[in-house]
Amino acid sequence: MLLAPDDNLLTVHASQGYDPLTKAVIQGLGQQWLSFVATMRISGLPLYPSFTHWPGPFAPPTRNTPVPLRSISFMGSSFVEERQLLNAFMASLGSTRPAGAAEVMSGLAHGISKAITMWAGTTWSPG
């Protein structure tokens, strides 16, 4: 199960001026991640191929065939692209923005987007 980040996942003891940035990243990433996960679709993958080869009316319990996560259809991959993450972070931040907030959020959006892309390319579904 792919979960979204929330307030309990990240606890950062930051200075008072940067606490709004932390909350904005958590909220923005959580919203974008839930949207991203909601668009995942498994289409035409042979996850349980042994079912077709079993002669009885019910197949025995079988683990699915592990597949690379990139073979799953991500119809909403734009939700975790840099520009979308940045927009979500800035929207979660609201109108009270500390100095340098745009630059910090831009750097975080860039790094998180790259990390998710690498993660999706190297992760396999459990067998």
C-alpha positions in Angstrom: 0.0 0.0 0.0 1.3 3.4 -0.9 0.6 5.9 1.8 0.6 9.7 1.7 2.8 11.7 4.0 1.0 13.4 6.9 1.7 15.5 9.9 2.7 12.5 12.0 5.2 11.2 9.4 7.5 14.1 9.5 8.5 15.8 12.7 11.0 18.6 12.2 12.3 20.9 14.9 12.8 23.9 12.7 13.2 27.5 13.6 9.9 29.4 14.0 10.4 31.1 10.6 10.6 27.9 8.7 7.8 25.9 10.4 5.2 27.1 7.8 7.5 25.7 5.1 7.6 22.3 6.7 3.8 22.1 7.0 3.3 23.3 3.4 5.6 20.6 2.1 3.9 17.9 4.1 0.4 19.0 3.0 1.3 19.7 -0.6 3.2 16.4 -1.0 0.4 14.5 0.7 -2.3 15.9 -1.7 -0.2 15.3 -4.8 0.8 11.8 -3.6 -2.8 10.8 -3.0 -3.8 12.0 -6.5 -0.8 10.2 -8.0 -1.7 6.9 -6.3 -5.4 7.2 -7.2 -4.5 7.1 -10.9 -2.4 3.9 -10.8 -3.9 1.2 -13.0 -2.9 -2.4 -13.6 -3.8 -3.2 -17.2 -3.1 -6.5 -18.9 -0.3 -7.7 -16.6 0.0 -11.4 -15.9 0.0 -11.1 -12.2 -1.6 -14.5 -11.4 -0.7 -16.6 -14.5 -1.0 -20.0 -12.6 -4.7 -19.6 -12.3 -5.2 -20.3 -16.0 -3.2 -23.5 -15.7 -5.1 -25.0 -12.8 -7.5 -27.7 -13.8 -9.9 -27.4 -10.8 -12.7 -25.0 -10.2 -10.6 -23.0 -7.7 -6.9 -22.3 -7.9 -4.7 -22.7 -4.8 -3.5 -19.5 -3.0 -0.7 -18.2 -5.1 1.6 -15.1 -4.8 1.4 -12.7 -7.7 4.2 -12.3 -10.2 6.4 -9.4 -9.2 6.5 -6.7 -11.8 8.4 -3.4 -12.0 6.4 -0.5 -10.8 7.1 1.4 -14.0 5.0 -1.2 -15.9 1.9 -0.1 -14.0 0.0 2.6 -15.7 0.5 6.0 -14.1 -2.2 8.1 -15.7 -1.5 10.9 -13.2 2.3 11.1 -13.2 2.0 14.8 -13.7 0.9 15.1 -10.1 4.5 14.4 -9.0 6.2 16.5 -11.6 8.3 19.4 -10.4 5.9 22.2 -11.5 2.9 20.5 -9.9 4.7 19.9 -6.6 5.9 23.5 -6.5 2.3 24.7 -7.1 0.9 22.5 -4.4 3.6 23.6 -1.9 3.0 27.2 -2.6 -0.7 26.8 -2.4 -0.4 25.1 1.0 1.9 27.8 2.2 -0.8 30.5 1.8 -0.1 34.2 1.8 2.3 34.4 4.7 5.6 33.4 3.1 9.0 33.8 4.8 11.8 35.3 2.8 13.3 32.8 0.3 10.3 30.5 0.5 9.9 30.2 -3.3 13.5 29.2 -3.8 13.3 26.6 -1.0 10.1 25.2 -2.3 11.5 25.1 -5.8 14.5 23.1 -4.7 12.4 20.7 -2.7 10.0 20.2 -5.6 12.9 19.5 -7.9 14.5 17.0 -5.6 11.3 15.2 -4.6 10.2 14.9 -8.2 13.6 13.3 -9.2 13.5 11.0 -6.2 10.0 9.7 -7.1 11.0 9.2 -10.7 14.0 7.1 -9.6 11.9 5.2 -7.1 9.2 4.3 -9.7 11.9 3.0 -12.0 13.6 0.8 -9.5 10.8 -0.5 -7.3 9.0 -3.8 -7.9 5.5 -4.8 -6.7 5.7 -7.4 -4.0 5.4 -11.0 -5.0 
